[in-house]
Amino acid sequence: MEAMNVAWKRPAVSHWSVVRCFDHVTRKMAASAGSGNVEDSILEPLCFPEDATGRSGSAGAEQLLLCLFCPESVPLQQKDVLLKHLLLEHKLVIADVKLVADLPKYTSYWRRRLQEQPLTDFCSVIKTNSQGPVEKQEDYFLLCDVLPEDRVLREKLQQTRLVEVLEQQQREREDRSFHRLCMFCSEEFSGNRSSLLNHMAREHSFGIGLPDNIVYCDQFLEVLQCKLDNLQCLYCEKTFRDKTTLKDHMRKKAHRRINAGNSAYDRFYVINYLELGKTWEEVQSEDDRELLEEDEDWSDWRSHPVSAVCLFCEDQSETMEQIYAHMKEAHGFDLHGLRTKLNLRFYQQVKLVNFIRREIHQGRCYGCQETFGSRDGVLRHMEVKGHTMTLPDASAWNQPQYYFPTYENDGLLCSLADSGDEEEEARSREEVQVIAEDVSDLRALKESSVLNQLVRSRSSCS
């Protein structure tokens, strides 16, 4: 491998900073030199072209990247072509291109500045093969944020992009023309985007975050819909042979969520635009460290109570006694009574609850198996026919598949009690009779105590 040497034209810049910025460049150039094929060098991670609608700016306007030295220009989607051109034709490397918020404005700015001053006023010079013959030595130039002017430019572009993103997010918040089908049940939603996002989180346990944290929501949902149409799991991104297999996989593996490690989703979350060069993971880890470093008094902290939802309607209660009483009074369903009557253990109760929730969600009466077009229809039927307490044979609901919750955030499952626990608690509440020791003759007790016997035996021995 050819030796690399950094010859400074700007002595105020520290050595370690340029090594940090230039590290990825030296590896690629060294590999290219060893293979003898400079044309194959790649300076940045490759990306598939993004949808033009995902960028800010006027719709349909194609953004161009201009060479900093010559009339060469390429579309923004082909930025690797321009980077390769700068390296091979002009011996210039731009560090951390992926962290530049607006690359067309960035290149336009430096194109103008390099017409005013020489390149060496802004760039560090890297001399290759410094120990070899002079005719084989080459000078490469590194443009990075170690230069204060470059750093200020990158931060300014980042702030401009953040303003654009926040304005876009505000437009989406106020937009009432949103219209889309649910990806899982094909229910239609119109108006505000939050209605669809909340529906998917509540009914399908699929959450992509709070609506106020998301930007470019239409494009985000389109990306997810495209994956499902291609029979691809949204979390592990494996491909399956049909929709039924895919749905079973996502339900059993709890994969009804997106993969937070997939950087392709980063552009849909506002947090990724907040600070220059920082991802949401880095911002979140900093917030966690600040919380750990603060010495606060947690004595007044109170945990949030578990909120449970009724098996038949959308009524919620923060105490289990209230939700049990509601189901008994409003729907005639006595879960405590069923548990005692059938002697249900904890996991049998879990399967029964999941079974009932699934049947109600599918619009089917679990008492007679009659199917209806809506939840309201099946509830009216069960109340009229008195089927809320009519359970099918245990073989219908006491199945392993009902170990898996119908709703992942079902607080009712966390509150189920085992019948054995109640029996033990009842026994512990029973009064235990304590028989007092007879201490009427204290003199006799003292004379017959083991301690006195030991003292007398020791005295006789001495």
C-alpha positions in Angstrom: 0.0 0.0 0.0 1.3 3.4 -0.9 2.4 5.6 2.0 0.1 8.5 2.8 1.4 11.8 4.1 -0.6 14.9 5.1 1.2 18.2 4.3 -0.5 21.1 6.0 -1.2 24.4 4.2 -3.4 25.5 7.1 -1.4 25.0 10.3 -4.2 26.0 12.6 -6.1 22.8 11.8 -5.4 19.9 14.2 -4.0 16.6 12.8 -6.5 14.3 14.5 -9.5 16.1 13.0 -8.3 15.7 9.4 -7.4 12.1 10.1 -11.0 11.6 11.4 -12.5 13.2 8.3 -10.1 11.6 5.8 -10.1 8.1 7.3 -12.7 6.7 4.9 -11.1 8.4 1.9 -7.6 6.8 2.6 -9.0 3.4 2.8 -10.9 3.7 -0.5 -7.9 5.3 -2.3 -5.5 2.7 -0.9 -7.8 -0.1 -2.1 -8.0 1.5 -5.5 -4.3 1.9 -5.7 -3.7 -1.7 -4.8 -6.1 -2.9 -7.5 -4.9 -0.4 -10.1 -8.4 0.6 -10.9 -9.3 4.1 -9.6 -12.5 4.1 -11.6 -14.1 1.7 -9.0 -13.6 3.9 -6.0 -16.7 4.7 -3.9 -16.6 7.6 -1.4 -19.9 7.3 0.4 -22.4 4.5 1.2 -24.6 3.8 -1.8 -28.3 4.6 -1.6 -31.2 3.9 -3.9 -32.7 7.0 -5.4 -35.2 8.7 -3.2 -38.7 9.6 -4.4 -38.6 13.2 -5.7 -41.7 14.0 -3.6 -39.7 13.3 -0.5 -37.6 16.4 -0.9 -38.6 19.9 -0.1 -38.9 22.5 -2.8 -41.1 22.9 -5.8 -42.8 19.8 -7.0 -41.3 18.3 -10.1 -38.3 20.6 -10.2 -35.1 18.5 -10.8 -32.2 19.6 -8.6 -28.8 19.7 -10.1 -25.4 19.3 -8.5 -22.7 21.6 -10.0 -19.0 20.7 -10.1 -17.0 23.2 -8.0 -14.5 23.8 -10.9 -16.0 23.1 -14.3 -19.5 23.1 -16.1 -20.1 19.5 -15.2 -23.5 18.9 -13.5 -25.6 15.8 -12.6 -29.0 15.2 -11.0 -29.1 15.0 -7.2 -30.0 11.3 -7.3 -26.6 10.7 -9.0 -24.4 12.5 -6.4 -21.9 9.6 -6.5 -21.2 10.4 -10.1 -20.2 14.0 -9.1 -18.1 12.8 -6.2 -16.3 10.5 -8.4 -15.8 13.3 -11.0 -14.4 15.6 -8.3 -12.0 12.9 -7.1 -10.7 11.8 -10.5 -10.7 15.0 -12.4 -10.0 17.6 -9.7 -8.4 15.6 -6.8 -11.0 17.0 -4.4 -12.8 15.0 -1.6 -15.8 16.4 0.3 -16.0 14.8 3.8 -19.2 13.5 5.3 -21.4 14.2 2.3 -24.3 12.4 3.9 -24.4 15.0 6.7 -24.9 17.9 4.3 -28.5 18.8 4.5 -28.8 20.5 1.1 -26.0 19.3 -1.2 -27.0 21.5 -4.3 -26.7 24.7 -2.2 -23.5 23.4 -0.6 -21.8 22.8 -4.0 -23.1 26.2 -5.4 -21.7 28.0 -2.4 -18.2 26.5 -2.7 -18.2 26.9 -6.5 -18.6 30.6 -6.0 -16.0 30.8 -3.2 -13.4 28.8 -5.2 -13.7 31.4 -7.9 -12.7 34.1 -5.5 -9.8 32.4 -3.6 -7.4 29.5 -4.4 -8.3 26.0 -3.3 -5.5 25.7 -0.8 -7.0 28.5 1.3 -9.9 26.2 2.3 -8.6 22.6 1.9 -6.0 20.4 3.5 -3.5 18.9 1.1 -2.9 15.2 1.2 0.2 14.0 -0.7 0.2 10.4 -1.9 3.3 8.3 -2.2 5.3 10.9 -0.4 8.4 8.6 -0.1 8.4 7.7 -3.8 9.7 9.5 -6.9 8.4 13.0 -7.3 6.8 12.3 -10.7 4.5 9.7 -8.9 3.4 11.9 -6.1 -0.1 13.4 -6.3 -1.8 16.1 -4.2 -5.4 15.5 -3.1 -7.6 18.1 -1.4 -10.0 17.5 1.5 -12.9 19.9 2.2 -14.4 19.2 5.6 -16.1 20.9 8.5 -12.8 21.3 10.4 -12.7 24.5 8.4 -14.9 27.0 10.4 -16.5 28.4 7.2 -17.5 25.0 6.1 -18.9 24.1 9.6 -21.0 27.3 9.6 -22.3 26.6 6.1 -23.4 23.1 7.1 -25.1 24.3 10.3 -26.9 27.0 8.3 -28.1 24.5 5.8 -29.2 22.2 8.6 -31.2 25.0 10.2 -32.9 25.9 6.9 -33.8 22.2 6.4 -35.2 22.0 9.9 -37.5 25.1 9.3 -38.7 23.5 6.1 -39.5 20.2 7.8 -41.4 21.9 10.6 -43.4 23.9 8.1 -44.2 20.8 6.2 -45.2 19.0 9.5 -47.5 21.9 10.4 -49.2 21.7 7.0 -49.8 18.0 7.5 -51.3 18.7 11.0 -53.8 21.1 9.5 -54.5 19.2 6.4 -58.1 17.9 6.2 -57.8 16.4 2.7 -56.0 13.2 4.0 -57.6 10.1 2.6 -56.2 6.6 2.9 -57.1 2.9 3.6 -55.8 1.0 6.6 -53.0 -1.3 5.6 -54.4 -4.2 7.7 -58.2 -4.1 7.6 -58.9 -1.8 4.6 -61.0 0.5 6.6 -61.3 4.0 5.0 -60.1 7.1 6.8 -60.5 10.8 5.8 -59.7 14.1 7.4 -56.6 14.2 9.6 -53.8 11.6 9.4 -53.9 11.0 13.2 -57.2 9.1 12.8 -55.5 6.4 10.7 -52.3 6.3 12.8 -54.3 6.0 16.1 -56.6 3.3 14.5 -53.6 1.2 13.5 -52.1 1.5 17.0 -55.3 0.7 18.8 -56.9 -1.9 16.6 -53.8 -3.6 15.1 -51.1 -2.9 17.7 -49.1 -1.3 15.0 -47.4 2.0 16.1 -45.0 4.1 14.1 -44.9 6.9 16.7 -47.0 9.8 17.7 -48.5 11.7 14.7 -46.8 15.0 15.9 -43.4 13.3 15.6 -43.8 12.3 11.9 -43.3 14.3 8.8 -43.9 13.3 5.1 -46.6 11.0 6.4 -48.1 10.1 3.0 -44.7 9.0 1.7 -44.0 7.0 4.9 -47.3 5.1 4.6 -46.6 4.5 0.9 -43.3 2.9 1.7 -44.9 0.6 4.3 -47.8 -0.3 2.0 -45.3 -1.1 -0.8 -43.5 -3.5 1.5 -46.7 -5.3 2.5 -47.8 -5.5 -1.2 -44.5 -7.2 -1.9 -45.2 -9.7 1.0 -42.4 -8.3 3.1 -42.4 -8.2 6.9 -42.1 -4.6 8.1 -39.7 -5.5 10.9 -37.4 -8.4 9.8 -38.0 -7.6 6.1 -38.2 -11.2 5.1 -40.4 -12.1 2.1 -43.2 -14.6 2.3 -45.2 -16.6 -0.3 -48.6 -15.2 0.5 -50.5 -12.6 2.6 -51.8 -15.2 5.1 -48.3 -16.5 5.9 -47.1 -12.9 6.2 -49.9 -11.9 8.6 -49.4 -15.0 10.8 -45.7 -14.3 10.9 -46.1 -10.7 12.0 -48.7 -11.6 14.6 -46.8 -14.6 16.2 -43.4 -12.9 16.1 -44.8 -9.6 17.3 -43.4 -8.0 14.2 -46.2 -5.5 13.7 -43.7 -2.7 14.0 -41.0 -1.1 12.0 -37.3 -1.8 12.4 -35.8 1.2 14.2 -32.4 0.3 12.9 -33.4 0.8 9.3 -32.0 4.3 8.4 -34.4 4.5 5.4 -37.1 5.6 7.9 -35.1 8.4 9.5 -36.3 11.1 7.1 -39.8 10.6 8.3 -39.1 11.6 11.9 -38.6 15.2 13.0 -36.0 14.2 15.6 -33.5 13.4 12.9 -33.4 17.0 11.7 -32.8 18.6 15.1 -29.0 18.5 15.3 -26.3 18.4 12.6 -24.8 15.0 12.1 -26.8 13.3 14.9 -29.3 10.5 14.5 -32.3 10.0 16.8 -30.4 7.3 18.7 -27.6 9.8 19.5 -30.0 12.5 20.6 -32.0 10.1 22.7 -28.9 8.7 24.4 -27.7 12.2 25.3 -31.1 12.9 26.9 -30.9 9.7 28.9 -27.4 10.6 30.1 -28.6 14.0 31.2 -31.4 12.4 33.2 -29.0 10.0 34.9 -26.6 12.8 35.8 -29.2 15.0 37.4 -29.6 14.4 41.2 -33.3 14.6 41.6 -35.7 13.7 44.4 -37.9 10.8 43.2 -39.7 10.4 46.5 -42.9 11.9 45.0 -42.9 9.7 41.9 -46.1 7.7 41.3 -46.5 5.0 38.8 -49.2 5.3 36.2 -52.0 2.8 36.8 -52.7 0.2 34.2 -55.7 1.1 32.0 -57.8 -1.8 31.0 -60.4 -1.8 28.2 -63.8 -3.6 28.3 -64.1 -6.8 26.4 -67.2 -5.6 24.5 -67.0 -1.8 24.2 -64.4 1.0 24.3 -64.9 1.8 28.0 -61.6 2.1 29.9 -60.9 2.0 33.7 -57.8 2.6 35.7 -58.8 0.0 38.3 -59.7 -3.6 37.7 -62.6 -3.5 40.1 -64.2 -0.8 38.0 -63.8 -2.6 34.7 -65.1 -5.9 36.1 -68.1 -4.0 37.6 -68.7 -2.3 34.2 -68.7 -5.5 32.3 -71.1 -7.1 34.8 -73.5 -4.2 34.9 -73.4 -3.0 31.3 -73.0 -6.3 29.4 -74.0 -9.0 32.0 -70.6 -10.6 31.8 -69.1 -11.8 35.1 -65.5 -12.8 34.6 -65.0 -13.5 38.3 -68.0 -15.7 38.3 -66.7 -17.7 35.3 -63.3 -18.1 36.9 -64.9 -19.5 40.0 -67.4 -21.7 38.2 -65.0 -23.2 35.8 -62.0 -23.2 38.2 -59.9 -21.3 35.6 -56.2 -21.0 36.3 -54.2 -17.9 35.1 -53.3 -19.1 31.6 -56.8 -20.4 31.0 -58.1 -16.9 31.8 -55.6 -15.5 29.4 -56.7 -17.7 26.5 -60.4 -17.0 27.3 -59.9 -13.2 27.2 -57.9 -13.4 24.0 -60.5 -15.7 22.4 -63.4 -13.3 23.3 -61.5 -10.3 22.0 -60.8 -12.0 18.7 -64.4 -13.2 18.2 -65.8 -9.7 19.0 -63.2 -8.0 16.7 -64.2 -10.4 13.9 -67.9 -9.6 14.5 -68.8 -13.1 15.5 -70.9 -14.2 18.5 -68.9 -16.7 20.5 -72.1 -18.2 22.0 -73.8 -19.3 18.7 -71.1 -18.5 16.1 -73.4 -16.2 14.1 -71.4 -13.5 12.2 -72.3 -9.9 11.8 -71.0 -7.0 9.8 -69.9 -4.8 12.7 -69.0 -4.8 16.4 -72.2 -3.0 17.2 -74.3 -5.6 15.4 -72.8 -8.6 17.3 -73.1 -6.8 20.7 -76.8 -6.0 20.1 -77.3 -9.7 19.2 -75.5 -11.0 22.3 -77.4 -8.6 24.6 -80.8 -9.6 23.1 -80.1 -13.3 23.1 -78.2 -13.3 26.4 -75.1 -14.9 24.9 -72.5 -12.9 26.9 -72.2 -15.6 29.5 -72.7 -18.5 27.0 -69.3 -19.9 26.4 -68.6 -22.6 23.8 -67.0 -25.9 24.7 -63.5 -25.4 26.2 -61.9 -27.1 23.2 -62.9 -23.9 21.1 -61.0 -21.4 23.3 -58.5 -23.5 25.4 -56.1 -23.6 22.5 -52.3 -22.7 22.3 -53.0 -20.0 19.7 -54.8 -17.9 22.3 -51.6 -17.6 24.4 -50.8 -14.7 22.0 -52.7 -11.5 22.9 -55.2 -10.2 20.4 -54.1 -6.7 21.4 -50.5 -6.4 22.4 -51.2 -3.5 24.9 -54.1 -5.3 26.6 -54.0 -4.1 30.2 -56.7 -6.6 31.2 -54.3 -9.5 30.8 -51.9 -8.0 33.3 -54.6 -7.9 36.0 -55.9 -11.4 35.8 -55.6 -13.3 39.2 -54.9 -16.9 39.7 -57.6 -18.8 41.8 -54.8 -20.3 43.8 -53.6 -16.8 44.7 -57.0 -15.8 46.1 -57.3 -19.0 48.2 -53.9 -18.3 49.7 -54.8 -14.7 50.4 -58.0 -15.8 52.0 -56.2 -18.3 54.2 -53.7 -15.6 55.2 -56.6 -13.4 56.3 -58.0 -16.1 58.7 -57.3 -15.3 62.3 -54.7 -17.6 63.9 -55.3 -18.4 67.5 -52.2 -17.7 69.7 -51.9 -19.6 73.0 -50.1 -17.6 75.6 -47.4 -19.2 77.7 -48.3 -19.9 81.3 -46.0 -17.7 83.4 -47.8 -18.0 86.7 -44.9 -19.7 88.5 -41.9 -17.6 87.4 -39.7 -19.0 90.3 -40.1 -22.5 89.1 -39.4 -21.5 85.5 -36.1 -19.8 86.5 -35.0 -22.8 88.6 -35.7 -25.2 85.7 -34.2 -23.1 82.9 -31.4 -24.5 80.8 -29.2 -21.4 81.6 -29.2 -22.1 85.3 -28.4 -25.7 84.7 -25.3 -24.7 82.6 -24.2 -22.2 85.3 -24.4 -24.8 88.1 -22.6 -27.5 86.0 -19.7 -25.0 85.3 -19.5 -24.0 89.0 -19.2 -27.7 90.0 -16.5 -28.3 87.5 -14.4 -25.4 88.7 
